[in-house]
């Protein structure tokens, strides 16, 4: 699992257990940094986070792992473009956070 990309965003997010929730205002940058590091975003979950709770947004769950490509670079491009589109249509509420599932080429099969 490509952990370096998550380390870059720890300072902006909220960590509970081993999960990193990235604020909506950093989500597009996160996906772009994944692209630059040759990492594919294959899943996203949206959450509202308040002082009292973390609430999953069931209508803001996306799975891009079924994208088909025989070329890793094309796969990264397609997954990350889909991730950006998903984020762009989501609300920009300051309480909105995203949790990402990513893979690198070694994990791709």
C-alpha positions in Angstrom: 0.0 0.0 0.0 1.4 3.4 -0.9 1.6 5.0 2.5 3.8 8.0 1.5 0.9 9.8 -0.1 -1.1 9.5 3.1 1.8 10.8 5.2 1.7 14.0 3.1 -1.9 14.6 4.1 -1.9 13.6 7.8 -1.4 17.2 8.8 -4.7 18.3 7.1 -6.9 15.3 8.0 -8.5 13.6 10.9 -7.1 10.2 12.0 -9.2 7.6 13.8 -7.6 4.2 14.3 -5.7 3.6 11.1 -8.1 5.7 8.9 -7.2 9.1 7.5 -10.2 11.4 6.6 -9.1 14.1 4.3 -11.1 17.4 4.2 -13.0 18.1 1.0 -10.8 21.2 0.2 -7.8 18.9 -0.1 -9.4 16.0 -1.9 -8.7 17.1 -5.5 -5.0 17.8 -4.6 -4.8 14.4 -3.0 -5.9 12.7 -6.2 -3.5 14.9 -8.3 -0.6 13.9 -6.0 -1.6 10.3 -6.4 -1.3 10.7 -10.2 2.1 12.3 -9.8 3.3 9.4 -7.7 1.8 6.8 -10.1 -0.8 5.7 -7.6 -4.4 4.8 -8.6 -7.4 5.9 -6.5 -9.7 2.9 -6.7 -12.2 3.9 -4.0 -13.6 6.9 -2.2 -16.0 7.2 0.8 -17.5 10.5 1.9 -18.2 11.4 5.5 -19.6 14.2 7.6 -17.5 14.8 10.7 -18.6 16.8 13.6 -17.1 17.1 17.1 -19.4 14.2 18.3 -19.4 11.7 15.4 -18.2 10.4 12.0 -21.2 9.8 9.8 -20.7 7.9 6.5 -22.5 9.3 3.5 -24.0 6.3 1.8 -24.6 8.2 -1.4 -21.0 9.2 -1.6 -19.3 5.9 -2.0 -17.4 5.1 -5.2 -15.5 2.0 -6.4 -13.3 2.4 -9.4 -11.5 -1.0 -9.1 -13.6 -2.5 -11.9 -12.1 -0.1 -14.5 -10.5 -2.3 -17.1 -7.2 -1.6 -18.8 -4.2 -3.6 -19.9 -1.9 -0.7 -19.3 -1.0 0.6 -15.8 -0.6 4.3 -16.8 -4.0 4.2 -18.5 -5.6 2.5 -15.5 -4.2 5.3 -13.2 -5.4 7.9 -15.6 -8.9 6.5 -15.8 -9.3 5.8 -12.0 -8.0 9.2 -11.0 -10.1 11.0 -13.6 -13.2 9.2 -12.2 -12.1 10.1 -8.7 -11.8 13.8 -9.5 -15.2 13.8 -11.2 -16.7 12.1 -8.2 -15.2 14.7 -5.8 -16.2 17.6 -8.0 -19.9 16.8 -7.9 -19.8 16.3 -4.1 -20.7 19.0 -1.7 -17.9 21.4 -0.6 -19.2 21.5 3.0 -16.4 22.2 5.4 -17.5 19.2 7.5 -17.2 16.9 4.5 -14.2 14.5 4.5 -13.1 11.7 2.2 -11.4 8.4 2.9 -9.4 7.0 -0.1 -8.4 3.5 -1.2 -5.3 3.5 -3.4 -3.0 1.0 -5.0 0.4 1.1 -6.7 1.5 -0.9 -9.7 2.9 -3.7 -7.6 -0.6 -4.3 -6.1 -2.4 -4.1 -9.4 -3.3 -7.5 -11.0 
